Amino acid sequence: MSSNNRIVTDAELCHERLGDQFASALSDYDTSRRVEILIDDFLASLATPEAKALDVGCGLGFFSEALHRRGVDVLASDLGSNLVQRTKERVGCEAVVADALSLSKEMGENQFDIVISSECIEHTPDPGLAISEMAKVLKPGGYLSLSTPNLPWQPIVRMATRMKLRPFNGNENFTSWGSMRRILNACDLEIVREYGLHPFPFQLGMNQLSRWIEARAQFARAGMINVCVLARKKDKATDSNNHDQGRSHENA
């Protein structure tokens, strides 16, 4: 399979191949927590009926569904055609097959008020390029709400895969907090919020304890399992005007 002359590997289509096993392998708690943070918290005042949103790596459609319920005009996208079809049937929104590494070529630049992507970029060959493409399709002043696994946990996850404790066997390129901040800055994305999710593996249960620690130990998010960020695409014209007005007031 190819996309814009790029050869898409089998590793990138891992979730597509899993079929129904993908749904059964997911944690309801983990999924609901990511929806709570990325949409209910980060996008609480932004996900409105006036907003146009893109869900990158929509998977089974949980995030598209949450946005759709808020009245957002959402376009779901994924590399897997079966996942796209399942999301379309689940949510009733528009859904398309698209490559996260070439979004701007496929959709055009400056198209969306919101881009949301949860646990997607690590499954691409180049997470930094995926973020760059998400930034390009955002309108100036638009928001990216993103989550991905934290790099220190990658060896443990890879060991679990080798031991066949989990069915996923595709790309898993995790990102550190430091790398995430550098990538966002290079893409003219200004961090608005950061949140560390899951202080310990959710497979252990103890969900209430996990929430309690999260709420009180964000100073230790560098060691938590998931990196969650909300970032705003700089609007150079507006930001420059605001800066100039601020200097005018100072000099008055």
Secondary structure by P-SEA (a helix, b strand, c coil): ccccccccccccccccccaaaaaaaccaaaaaaaaaacccccccccccccbbbbbccccccaaaaaaaaaccbbbbbcccaaaaaaaaaacccccccccccccccccccccccbbbbcccccccccaaaaaaaaaaaccccbbbbbbbbbccaaaaaaaaaaacccccccccccccaaaaaaaaaaacccccbbbbcccccccccaaaaaaaaaaccccccccccbbbbbbbccaaaaaaaaaaaaaaaaac
